[in-house]
């Protein structure tokens, strides 16, 4: 029996393998400083997808997920994992109570995935840091 027979699709098997290989890199840090944690995690993600073969793999998995509902569901579940760290930060008062962690994940990681899939301008660790800074400090001028 083929190994993928225990998974809903070959794509979900590939996704499991991908996340198993990168799990340590993508573990959300917990230093009690949400800005530092977000910056470290996002920069680690960007480094992983731009300087290792993982970037090509995840881009291909995202493409395959468009026609594989099982892979799409599995990818969405994995994509949402940073929400747990954000909810913890919210409970500690590091983020406003009204912030939706899923929207925050989309704002940060979604921007990185966009640049990964549409590589002009390029996805860089500097871009990741700027995303967090803009989000945490706002875009309005100081009063």
VEXVOKE-958781 format. One record per atom (N, C-alpha, C): x, y, z; atom name; residue in one letter; residue number from 1. Coordinates in Angstrom, 2 decimals, decimal comma. Layout:
<nodes>
NODE / X / Y / Z / CA / a / NUM
...
</nodes>
This chain:
<nodes>
NODE / 0,85 / -1,18 / 0,00 / N / x / 1
NODE / 0,00 / 0,00 / 0,00 / CA / x / 1
NODE / 0,89 / 1,24 / 0,00 / C / x / 1
NODE / 0,55 / 2,19 / -0,80 / N / x / 2
NODE / 1,33 / 3,42 / -0,89 / CA / x / 2
NODE / 1,15 / 4,25 / 0,38 / C / x / 2
NODE / 2,20 / 4,94 / 0,76 / N / x / 3
NODE / 2,19 / 5,75 / 1,97 / CA / x / 3
NODE / 1,07 / 6,80 / 1,95 / C / x / 3
NODE / 0,82 / 7,40 / 0,79 / N / x / 4
NODE / -0,18 / 8,45 / 0,73 / CA / x / 4
NODE / -1,60 / 7,93 / 0,92 / C / x / 4
NODE / -1,81 / 6,62 / 0,91 / N / x / 5
NODE / -3,16 / 6,06 / 1,11 / CA / x / 5
NODE / -3,70 / 6,40 / 2,49 / C / x / 5
NODE / -2,81 / 6,72 / 3,44 / N / x / 6
NODE / -3,26 / 7,08 / 4,79 / CA / x / 6
NODE / -3,56 / 8,57 / 4,92 / C / x / 6
NODE / -3,39 / 9,29 / 3,88 / N / x / 7
NODE / -3,68 / 10,72 / 3,85 / CA / x / 7
NODE / -4,80 / 10,95 / 2,84 / C / x / 7
NODE / -5,55 / 12,04 / 2,99 / N / x / 8
NODE / -6,62 / 12,32 / 2,03 / CA / x / 8
NODE / -6,12 / 12,52 / 0,60 / C / x / 8
NODE / -4,87 / 13,00 / 0,44 / N / x / 9
NODE / -4,32 / 13,21 / -0,90 / CA / x / 9
NODE / -2,80 / 13,20 / -0,83 / C / x / 9
NODE / -2,17 / 13,08 / -1,99 / N / x / 10
NODE / -0,71 / 13,15 / -2,04 / CA / x / 10
NODE / -0,23 / 14,53 / -1,57 / C / x / 10
NODE / -1,01 / 15,54 / -1,87 / N / x / 11
NODE / -0,65 / 16,90 / -1,46 / CA / x / 11
NODE / -0,60 / 17,06 / 0,05 / C / x / 11
NODE / -1,54 / 16,43 / 0,77 / N / x / 12
NODE / -1,53 / 16,54 / 2,23 / CA / x / 12
NODE / -0,32 / 15,80 / 2,81 / C / x / 12
NODE / 0,08 / 14,71 / 2,17 / N / x / 13
NODE / 1,30 / 14,01 / 2,59 / CA / x / 13
NODE / 2,51 / 14,93 / 2,41 / C / x / 13
NODE / 2,59 / 15,58 / 1,26 / N / x / 14
NODE / 3,70 / 16,50 / 1,00 / CA / x / 14
NODE / 3,69 / 17,66 / 2,00 / C / x / 14
NODE / 2,50 / 18,17 / 2,31 / N / x / 15
NODE / 2,39 / 19,27 / 3,27 / CA / x / 15
NODE / 2,86 / 18,83 / 4,65 / C / x / 15
NODE / 2,45 / 17,64 / 5,08 / N / x / 16
NODE / 2,90 / 17,12 / 6,37 / CA / x / 16
NODE / 4,43 / 17,01 / 6,40 / C / x / 16
NODE / 5,00 / 16,50 / 5,32 / N / x / 17
NODE / 6,45 / 16,39 / 5,24 / CA / x / 17
NODE / 7,13 / 17,75 / 5,30 / C / x / 17
NODE / 6,56 / 18,70 / 4,58 / N / x / 18
NODE / 7,11 / 20,06 / 4,57 / CA / x / 18
NODE / 7,11 / 20,64 / 5,98 / C / x / 18
NODE / 5,97 / 20,60 / 6,66 / N / x / 19
NODE / 5,90 / 21,21 / 7,98 / CA / x / 19
NODE / 6,71 / 20,44 / 9,01 / C / x / 19
NODE / 6,84 / 19,13 / 8,85 / N / x / 20
NODE / 7,71 / 18,37 / 9,75 / CA / x / 20
NODE / 9,15 / 18,85 / 9,59 / C / x / 20
NODE / 9,57 / 19,10 / 8,37 / N / x / 21
NODE / 10,95 / 19,53 / 8,10 / CA / x / 21
NODE / 11,23 / 20,94 / 8,60 / C / x / 21
NODE / 10,23 / 21,79 / 8,64 / N / x / 22
NODE / 10,46 / 23,20 / 9,00 / CA / x / 22
NODE / 9,87 / 23,58 / 10,35 / C / x / 22
NODE / 9,37 / 22,61 / 11,08 / N / x / 23
NODE / 8,66 / 22,89 / 12,33 / CA / x / 23
NODE / 9,47 / 23,73 / 13,32 / C / x / 23
NODE / 10,73 / 23,39 / 13,53 / N / x / 24
NODE / 11,55 / 24,15 / 14,48 / CA / x / 24
NODE / 11,70 / 25,60 / 14,05 / C / x / 24
NODE / 11,90 / 25,81 / 12,76 / N / x / 25
NODE / 12,08 / 27,17 / 12,24 / CA / x / 25
NODE / 10,81 / 27,99 / 12,40 / C / x / 25
NODE / 9,66 / 27,34 / 12,23 / N / x / 26
NODE / 8,40 / 28,07 / 12,22 / CA / x / 26
NODE / 7,68 / 28,07 / 13,56 / C / x / 26
NODE / 8,32 / 27,59 / 14,62 / N / x / 27
NODE / 7,71 / 27,64 / 15,94 / CA / x / 27
NODE / 7,64 / 29,09 / 16,38 / C / x / 27
NODE / 6,46 / 29,51 / 16,81 / N / x / 28
NODE / 6,25 / 30,90 / 17,20 / CA / x / 28
NODE / 6,99 / 31,16 / 18,52 / C / x / 28
NODE / 7,90 / 32,14 / 18,55 / N / x / 29
NODE / 8,64 / 32,42 / 19,78 / CA / x / 29
NODE / 7,72 / 32,99 / 20,86 / C / x / 29
NODE / 8,17 / 32,93 / 22,10 / N / x / 30
NODE / 7,38 / 33,46 / 23,21 / CA / x / 30
NODE / 8,33 / 34,11 / 24,21 / C / x / 30
NODE / 8,67 / 35,37 / 23,95 / N / x / 31
NODE / 9,63 / 36,08 / 24,80 / CA / x / 31
NODE / 8,95 / 37,13 / 25,68 / C / x / 31
NODE / 7,63 / 37,19 / 25,66 / N / x / 32
NODE / 6,85 / 38,23 / 26,34 / CA / x / 32
NODE / 7,00 / 39,60 / 25,68 / C / x / 32
NODE / 7,54 / 39,64 / 24,48 / N / x / 33
NODE / 7,64 / 40,89 / 23,69 / CA / x / 33
NODE / 7,07 / 40,56 / 22,31 / C / x / 33
NODE / 5,79 / 40,84 / 22,11 / N / x / 34
NODE / 5,11 / 40,42 / 20,89 / CA / x / 34
NODE / 5,73 / 41,03 / 19,65 / C / x / 34
NODE / 6,20 / 42,26 / 19,73 / N / x / 35
NODE / 6,83 / 42,86 / 18,55 / CA / x / 35
NODE / 8,11 / 42,11 / 18,17 / C / x / 35
NODE / 8,93 / 41,79 / 19,15 / N / x / 36
NODE / 10,16 / 41,03 / 18,89 / CA / x / 36
NODE / 9,82 / 39,62 / 18,39 / C / x / 36
NODE / 8,80 / 39,01 / 18,98 / N / x / 37
NODE / 8,40 / 37,65 / 18,57 / CA / x / 37
NODE / 7,90 / 37,64 / 17,13 / C / x / 37
NODE / 7,04 / 38,61 / 16,79 / N / x / 38
NODE / 6,54 / 38,68 / 15,41 / CA / x / 38
NODE / 7,67 / 38,92 / 14,42 / C / x / 38
NODE / 8,56 / 39,82 / 14,77 / N / x / 39
NODE / 9,68 / 40,13 / 13,88 / CA / x / 39
NODE / 10,57 / 38,90 / 13,69 / C / x / 39
NODE / 10,90 / 38,22 / 14,78 / N / x / 40
NODE / 11,75 / 37,03 / 14,69 / CA / x / 40
NODE / 11,07 / 35,93 / 13,87 / C / x / 40
NODE / 9,78 / 35,70 / 14,12 / N / x / 41
NODE / 9,09 / 34,63 / 13,42 / CA / x / 41
NODE / 8,94 / 34,94 / 11,94 / C / x / 41
NODE / 8,57 / 36,16 / 11,63 / N / x / 42
NODE / 8,37 / 36,53 / 10,23 / CA / x / 42
NODE / 9,70 / 36,52 / 9,47 / C / x / 42
NODE / 10,76 / 37,00 / 10,10 / N / x / 43
NODE / 12,07 / 36,96 / 9,45 / CA / x / 43
NODE / 12,54 / 35,52 / 9,25 / C / x / 43
NODE / 12,29 / 34,66 / 10,22 / N / x / 44
NODE / 12,66 / 33,24 / 10,07 / CA / x / 44
NODE / 11,88 / 32,61 / 8,92 / C / x / 44
NODE / 10,60 / 32,95 / 8,81 / N / x / 45
NODE / 9,78 / 32,44 / 7,72 / CA / x / 45
NODE / 10,33 / 32,92 / 6,38 / C / x / 45
NODE / 10,63 / 34,21 / 6,29 / N / x / 46
NODE / 11,14 / 34,78 / 5,04 / CA / x / 46
NODE / 12,47 / 34,14 / 4,67 / C / x / 46
NODE / 13,35 / 33,98 / 5,65 / N / x / 47
NODE / 14,64 / 33,33 / 5,38 / CA / x / 47
NODE / 14,41 / 31,92 / 4,83 / C / x / 47
NODE / 13,51 / 31,19 / 5,47 / N / x / 48
NODE / 13,22 / 29,82 / 5,06 / CA / x / 48
NODE / 12,73 / 29,75 / 3,62 / C / x / 48
NODE / 11,79 / 30,62 / 3,26 / N / x / 49
NODE / 11,19 / 30,51 / 1,92 / CA / x / 49
NODE / 11,98 / 31,21 / 0,83 / C / x / 49
NODE / 12,98 / 32,01 / 1,20 / N / x / 50
NODE / 13,77 / 32,68 / 0,16 / CA / x / 50
NODE / 15,17 / 32,11 / 0,02 / C / x / 50
NODE / 15,66 / 31,41 / 1,03 / N / x / 51
NODE / 17,05 / 30,95 / 0,99 / CA / x / 51
NODE / 17,21 / 29,44 / 1,10 / C / x / 51
NODE / 16,09 / 28,73 / 1,09 / N / x / 52
NODE / 16,14 / 27,27 / 1,11 / CA / x / 52
NODE / 15,14 / 26,76 / 0,07 / C / x / 52
NODE / 15,20 / 25,47 / -0,26 / N / x / 53
NODE / 14,22 / 24,92 / -1,21 / CA / x / 53
NODE / 12,78 / 24,98 / -0,71 / C / x / 53
NODE / 12,59 / 25,29 / 0,56 / N / x / 54
NODE / 11,24 / 25,33 / 1,13 / CA / x / 54
NODE / 10,33 / 26,32 / 0,42 / C / x / 54
NODE / 10,90 / 27,41 / -0,07 / N / x / 55
NODE / 10,09 / 28,42 / -0,76 / CA / x / 55
NODE / 9,42 / 27,87 / -2,00 / C / x / 55
NODE / 10,18 / 27,13 / -2,78 / N / x / 56
NODE / 9,61 / 26,54 / -3,99 / CA / x / 56
NODE / 8,56 / 25,48 / -3,63 / C / x / 56
NODE / 8,85 / 24,70 / -2,58 / N / x / 57
NODE / 7,91 / 23,65 / -2,17 / CA / x / 57
NODE / 6,59 / 24,27 / -1,73 / C / x / 57
NODE / 6,63 / 25,27 / -0,85 / N / x / 58
NODE / 5,37 / 25,85 / -0,37 / CA / x / 58
NODE / 4,63 / 26,55 / -1,49 / C / x / 58
NODE / 5,35 / 27,19 / -2,40 / N / x / 59
NODE / 4,68 / 27,83 / -3,54 / CA / x / 59
NODE / 3,96 / 26,78 / -4,39 / C / x / 59
NODE / 4,60 / 25,64 / -4,61 / N / x / 60
NODE / 3,96 / 24,57 / -5,38 / CA / x / 60
NODE / 2,77 / 23,98 / -4,64 / C / x / 60
NODE / 2,89 / 23,85 / -3,31 / N / x / 61
NODE / 1,76 / 23,34 / -2,53 / CA / x / 61
NODE / 0,58 / 24,31 / -2,57 / C / x / 61
NODE / 0,86 / 25,60 / -2,51 / N / x / 62
NODE / -0,22 / 26,60 / -2,61 / CA / x / 62
NODE / -0,91 / 26,48 / -3,96 / C / x / 62
NODE / -0,13 / 26,32 / -5,01 / N / x / 63
NODE / -0,70 / 26,14 / -6,34 / CA / x / 63
NODE / -1,56 / 24,90 / -6,42 / C / x / 63
NODE / -1,06 / 23,79 / -5,90 / N / x / 64
NODE / -1,80 / 22,53 / -5,92 / CA / x / 64
NODE / -3,08 / 22,62 / -5,08 / C / x / 64
NODE / -3,03 / 23,40 / -4,00 / N / x / 65
NODE / -4,19 / 23,53 / -3,12 / CA / x / 65
NODE / -5,39 / 24,16 / -3,82 / C / x / 65
NODE / -5,16 / 24,84 / -4,93 / N / x / 66
NODE / -6,26 / 25,46 / -5,66 / CA / x / 66
NODE / -7,18 / 24,42 / -6,28 / C / x / 66
NODE / -6,68 / 23,20 / -6,50 / N / x / 67
NODE / -7,51 / 22,15 / -7,11 / CA / x / 67
NODE / -7,63 / 20,92 / -6,22 / C / x / 67
NODE / -7,08 / 20,96 / -5,02 / N / x / 68
NODE / -7,12 / 19,83 / -4,10 / CA / x / 68
NODE / -7,76 / 20,31 / -2,79 / C / x / 68
NODE / -9,07 / 20,05 / -2,60 / N / x / 69
NODE / -9,75 / 20,57 / -1,41 / CA / x / 69
NODE / -9,16 / 20,06 / -0,09 / C / x / 69
NODE / -8,67 / 18,82 / -0,08 / N / x / 70
NODE / -8,07 / 18,29 / 1,15 / CA / x / 70
NODE / -6,78 / 19,05 / 1,49 / C / x / 70
NODE / -5,96 / 19,28 / 0,48 / N / x / 71
NODE / -4,73 / 20,04 / 0,69 / CA / x / 71
NODE / -5,06 / 21,47 / 1,08 / C / x / 71
NODE / -6,06 / 22,05 / 0,46 / N / x / 72
NODE / -6,46 / 23,42 / 0,78 / CA / x / 72
NODE / -6,84 / 23,54 / 2,25 / C / x / 72
NODE / -7,64 / 22,59 / 2,75 / N / x / 73
NODE / -8,07 / 22,61 / 4,15 / CA / x / 73
NODE / -6,87 / 22,41 / 5,09 / C / x / 73
NODE / -5,99 / 21,49 / 4,74 / N / x / 74
NODE / -4,81 / 21,24 / 5,57 / CA / x / 74
NODE / -3,88 / 22,45 / 5,59 / C / x / 74
NODE / -3,72 / 23,09 / 4,45 / N / x / 75
NODE / -2,86 / 24,27 / 4,36 / CA / x / 75
NODE / -3,45 / 25,41 / 5,19 / C / x / 75
NODE / -4,75 / 25,60 / 5,12 / N / x / 76
NODE / -5,40 / 26,64 / 5,91 / CA / x / 76
NODE / -5,21 / 26,40 / 7,40 / C / x / 76
NODE / -5,33 / 25,14 / 7,83 / N / x / 77
NODE / -5,15 / 24,82 / 9,25 / CA / x / 77
NODE / -3,72 / 25,14 / 9,70 / C / x / 77
NODE / -2,74 / 24,84 / 8,88 / N / x / 78
NODE / -1,34 / 25,13 / 9,22 / CA / x / 78
NODE / -1,07 / 26,63 / 9,17 / C / x / 78
NODE / -1,65 / 27,30 / 8,20 / N / x / 79
NODE / -1,46 / 28,75 / 8,02 / CA / x / 79
NODE / -1,95 / 29,50 / 9,26 / C / x / 79
NODE / -2,95 / 28,98 / 9,91 / N / x / 80
NODE / -3,56 / 29,68 / 11,05 / CA / x / 80
NODE / -2,83 / 29,45 / 12,37 / C / x / 80
NODE / -1,80 / 28,62 / 12,39 / N / x / 81
NODE / -1,12 / 28,33 / 13,65 / CA / x / 81
NODE / -0,56 / 29,55 / 14,37 / C / x / 81
NODE / -0,02 / 30,55 / 13,68 / N / x / 82
NODE / 0,48 / 31,72 / 14,42 / CA / x / 82
NODE / -0,61 / 32,41 / 15,24 / C / x / 82
NODE / -1,86 / 32,17 / 14,93 / N / x / 83
NODE / -2,95 / 32,78 / 15,71 / CA / x / 83
NODE / -2,86 / 32,40 / 17,18 / C / x / 83
NODE / -2,38 / 31,18 / 17,47 / N / x / 84
NODE / -2,27 / 30,75 / 18,86 / CA / x / 84
NODE / -1,33 / 31,66 / 19,64 / C / x / 84
NODE / -0,18 / 31,95 / 19,06 / N / x / 85
NODE / 0,77 / 32,85 / 19,72 / CA / x / 85
NODE / 0,20 / 34,24 / 19,89 / C / x / 85
NODE / -0,55 / 34,68 / 18,91 / N / x / 86
NODE / -1,16 / 36,01 / 18,99 / CA / x / 86
NODE / -2,25 / 36,05 / 20,04 / C / x / 86
NODE / -3,00 / 34,98 / 20,18 / N / x / 87
NODE / -4,05 / 34,94 / 21,21 / CA / x / 87
NODE / -3,41 / 34,96 / 22,60 / C / x / 87
NODE / -2,28 / 34,26 / 22,75 / N / x / 88
NODE / -1,56 / 34,29 / 24,03 / CA / x / 88
NODE / -1,10 / 35,71 / 24,34 / C / x / 88
NODE / -0,54 / 36,39 / 23,35 / N / x / 89
NODE / -0,11 / 37,78 / 23,54 / CA / x / 89
NODE / -1,29 / 38,68 / 23,87 / C / x / 89
NODE / -2,42 / 38,40 / 23,27 / N / x / 90
NODE / -3,63 / 39,18 / 23,53 / CA / x / 90
NODE / -4,07 / 38,99 / 24,98 / C / x / 90
NODE / -4,04 / 37,75 / 25,45 / N / x / 91
NODE / -4,42 / 37,44 / 26,83 / CA / x / 91
NODE / -3,50 / 38,16 / 27,82 / C / x / 91
NODE / -2,24 / 38,30 / 27,45 / N / x / 92
NODE / -1,26 / 38,98 / 28,31 / CA / x / 92
NODE / -1,34 / 40,50 / 28,22 / C / x / 92
NODE / -2,20 / 41,01 / 27,36 / N / x / 93
NODE / -2,34 / 42,46 / 27,21 / CA / x / 93
NODE / -1,32 / 43,09 / 26,27 / C / x / 93
NODE / -0,62 / 42,28 / 25,48 / N / x / 94
NODE / 0,36 / 42,82 / 24,53 / CA / x / 94
NODE / -0,28 / 43,27 / 23,23 / C / x / 94
NODE / -1,50 / 42,86 / 23,00 / N / x / 95
NODE / -2,29 / 43,29 / 21,84 / CA / x / 95
NODE / -3,66 / 43,71 / 22,35 / C / x / 95
NODE / -4,27 / 44,68 / 21,67 / N / x / 96
NODE / -5,61 / 45,11 / 22,07 / CA / x / 96
NODE / -6,57 / 43,94 / 22,04 / C / x / 96
NODE / -7,52 / 43,96 / 22,95 / N / x / 97
NODE / -8,50 / 42,88 / 23,05 / CA / x / 97
NODE / -9,32 / 42,73 / 21,78 / C / x / 97
NODE / -9,60 / 43,81 / 21,08 / N / x / 98
NODE / -10,44 / 43,75 / 19,90 / CA / x / 98
NODE / -9,75 / 43,30 / 18,62 / C / x / 98
NODE / -8,44 / 43,08 / 18,67 / N / x / 99
NODE / -7,70 / 42,66 / 17,48 / CA / x / 99
NODE / -8,10 / 41,24 / 17,10 / C / x / 99
NODE / -8,34 / 41,01 / 15,84 / N / x / 100
NODE / -8,65 / 39,68 / 15,33 / CA / x / 100
NODE / -7,33 / 39,03 / 14,90 / C / x / 100
NODE / -6,86 / 38,00 / 15,63 / N / x / 101
NODE / -5,58 / 37,37 / 15,29 / CA / x / 101
NODE / -5,52 / 36,83 / 13,86 / C / x / 101
NODE / -6,63 / 36,36 / 13,33 / N / x / 102
NODE / -6,62 / 35,85 / 11,96 / CA / x / 102
NODE / -6,35 / 36,97 / 10,95 / C / x / 102
NODE / -6,90 / 38,14 / 11,19 / N / x / 103
NODE / -6,64 / 39,28 / 10,31 / CA / x / 103
NODE / -5,18 / 39,69 / 10,43 / C / x / 103
NODE / -4,65 / 39,68 / 11,64 / N / x / 104
NODE / -3,25 / 40,02 / 11,85 / CA / x / 104
NODE / -2,33 / 39,05 / 11,10 / C / x / 104
NODE / -2,64 / 37,76 / 11,16 / N / x / 105
NODE / -1,87 / 36,76 / 10,41 / CA / x / 105
NODE / -1,94 / 37,06 / 8,92 / C / x / 105
NODE / -3,13 / 37,37 / 8,42 / N / x / 106
NODE / -3,27 / 37,69 / 6,99 / CA / x / 106
NODE / -2,47 / 38,94 / 6,62 / C / x / 106
NODE / -2,48 / 39,94 / 7,49 / N / x / 107
NODE / -1,74 / 41,16 / 7,19 / CA / x / 107
NODE / -0,24 / 40,91 / 7,08 / C / x / 107
NODE / 0,29 / 40,10 / 7,96 / N / x / 108
NODE / 1,73 / 39,86 / 7,99 / CA / x / 108
NODE / 2,15 / 38,74 / 7,04 / C / x / 108
NODE / 1,66 / 37,53 / 7,28 / N / x / 109
NODE / 2,07 / 36,39 / 6,46 / CA / x / 109
NODE / 1,48 / 36,48 / 5,06 / C / x / 109
NODE / 0,28 / 37,03 / 4,94 / N / x / 110
NODE / -0,32 / 37,19 / 3,62 / CA / x / 110
NODE / 0,53 / 38,07 / 2,71 / C / x / 110
NODE / 1,07 / 39,14 / 3,27 / N / x / 111
NODE / 1,95 / 40,02 / 2,49 / CA / x / 111
NODE / 3,21 / 39,27 / 2,05 / C / x / 111
NODE / 3,72 / 38,42 / 2,93 / N / x / 112
NODE / 4,92 / 37,64 / 2,58 / CA / x / 112
NODE / 4,60 / 36,60 / 1,51 / C / x / 112
NODE / 3,49 / 35,91 / 1,66 / N / x / 113
NODE / 3,10 / 34,93 / 0,63 / CA / x / 113
NODE / 2,87 / 35,63 / -0,71 / C / x / 113
NODE / 2,29 / 36,81 / -0,68 / N / x / 114
NODE / 2,07 / 37,56 / -1,92 / CA / x / 114
NODE / 3,41 / 37,81 / -2,62 / C / x / 114
NODE / 4,38 / 38,27 / -1,88 / N / x / 115
NODE / 5,69 / 38,53 / -2,49 / CA / x / 115
NODE / 6,41 / 37,25 / -2,88 / C / x / 115
NODE / 6,15 / 36,17 / -2,18 / N / x / 116
NODE / 6,74 / 34,88 / -2,57 / CA / x / 116
NODE / 6,20 / 34,44 / -3,92 / C / x / 116
NODE / 4,90 / 34,59 / -4,10 / N / x / 117
NODE / 4,25 / 34,12 / -5,32 / CA / x / 117
NODE / 4,36 / 35,13 / -6,46 / C / x / 117
NODE / 4,48 / 36,40 / -6,15 / N / x / 118
NODE / 4,62 / 37,47 / -7,14 / CA / x / 118
NODE / 5,93 / 38,19 / -6,83 / C / x / 118
NODE / 7,06 / 37,66 / -7,26 / N / x / 119
NODE / 8,35 / 38,05 / -6,70 / CA / x / 119
NODE / 8,90 / 39,44 / -7,06 / C / x / 119
NODE / 8,07 / 40,34 / -7,54 / N / x / 120
NODE / 8,55 / 41,70 / -7,77 / CA / x / 120
NODE / 7,61 / 42,65 / -7,04 / C / x / 120
NODE / 8,04 / 43,39 / -6,05 / N / x / 121
NODE / 9,39 / 43,42 / -5,50 / CA / x / 121
NODE / 9,68 / 42,16 / -4,68 / C / x / 121
NODE / 10,95 / 41,91 / -4,41 / N / x / 122
NODE / 11,33 / 40,66 / -3,75 / CA / x / 122
NODE / 10,91 / 40,60 / -2,28 / C / x / 122
NODE / 10,77 / 39,39 / -1,80 / N / x / 123
NODE / 10,49 / 39,14 / -0,39 / CA / x / 123
NODE / 11,83 / 39,13 / 0,35 / C / x / 123
NODE / 11,97 / 40,03 / 1,33 / N / x / 124
NODE / 13,23 / 40,13 / 2,07 / CA / x / 124
NODE / 12,94 / 40,15 / 3,57 / C / x / 124
NODE / 13,97 / 39,87 / 4,35 / N / x / 125
NODE / 13,84 / 39,95 / 5,80 / CA / x / 125
NODE / 13,60 / 41,39 / 6,25 / C / x / 125
NODE / 14,17 / 42,35 / 5,53 / N / x / 126
NODE / 13,92 / 43,76 / 5,83 / CA / x / 126
NODE / 12,44 / 44,09 / 5,64 / C / x / 126
NODE / 11,84 / 43,58 / 4,57 / N / x / 127
NODE / 10,41 / 43,77 / 4,32 / CA / x / 127
NODE / 9,61 / 43,21 / 5,49 / C / x / 127
NODE / 9,98 / 42,02 / 5,96 / N / x / 128
NODE / 9,27 / 41,39 / 7,09 / CA / x / 128
NODE / 9,34 / 42,28 / 8,33 / C / x / 128
NODE / 10,51 / 42,80 / 8,63 / N / x / 129
NODE / 10,65 / 43,70 / 9,77 / CA / x / 129
NODE / 9,82 / 44,96 / 9,62 / C / x / 129
NODE / 9,81 / 45,51 / 8,42 / N / x / 130
NODE / 9,01 / 46,71 / 8,16 / CA / x / 130
NODE / 7,51 / 46,44 / 8,31 / C / x / 130
NODE / 7,07 / 45,26 / 7,91 / N / x / 131
NODE / 5,66 / 44,90 / 8,10 / CA / x / 131
NODE / 5,27 / 44,98 / 9,57 / C / x / 131
NODE / 6,09 / 44,36 / 10,41 / N / x / 132
NODE / 5,80 / 44,33 / 11,85 / CA / x / 132
NODE / 5,84 / 45,75 / 12,42 / C / x / 132
NODE / 6,86 / 46,51 / 12,07 / N / x / 133
NODE / 6,97 / 47,88 / 12,57 / CA / x / 133
NODE / 5,76 / 48,72 / 12,17 / C / x / 133
NODE / 5,38 / 48,66 / 10,90 / N / x / 134
NODE / 4,21 / 49,42 / 10,45 / CA / x / 134
NODE / 2,96 / 49,01 / 11,20 / C / x / 134
NODE / 2,80 / 47,72 / 11,40 / N / x / 135
NODE / 1,61 / 47,22 / 12,07 / CA / x / 135
NODE / 1,59 / 47,61 / 13,55 / C / x / 135
NODE / 2,71 / 47,45 / 14,22 / N / x / 136
NODE / 2,75 / 47,70 / 15,66 / CA / x / 136
NODE / 2,73 / 49,19 / 16,00 / C / x / 136
NODE / 3,26 / 50,02 / 15,12 / N / x / 137
NODE / 3,35 / 51,45 / 15,43 / CA / x / 137
NODE / 2,39 / 52,30 / 14,62 / C / x / 137
NODE / 1,64 / 51,66 / 13,75 / N / x / 138
NODE / 0,65 / 52,38 / 12,96 / CA / x / 138
NODE / 1,27 / 53,12 / 11,80 / C / x / 138
NODE / 0,42 / 53,64 / 10,98 / N / x / 139
NODE / 0,88 / 54,36 / 9,80 / CA / x / 139
NODE / 0,52 / 55,85 / 9,85 / C / x / 139
NODE / -0,18 / 56,24 / 10,89 / N / x / 140
NODE / -0,51 / 57,66 / 11,04 / CA / x / 140
NODE / 0,69 / 58,40 / 11,61 / C / x / 140
NODE / 0,82 / 59,68 / 11,26 / N / x / 141
NODE / 1,90 / 60,46 / 11,87 / CA / x / 141
NODE / 1,64 / 60,66 / 13,36 / C / x / 141
NODE / 2,71 / 60,87 / 14,11 / N / x / 142
NODE / 2,56 / 61,12 / 15,54 / CA / x / 142
NODE / 1,80 / 62,41 / 15,76 / C / x / 142
NODE / 1,00 / 62,42 / 16,81 / N / x / 143
NODE / 0,19 / 63,61 / 17,12 / CA / x / 143
NODE / 1,00 / 64,69 / 17,76 / C / x / 143
</nodes>
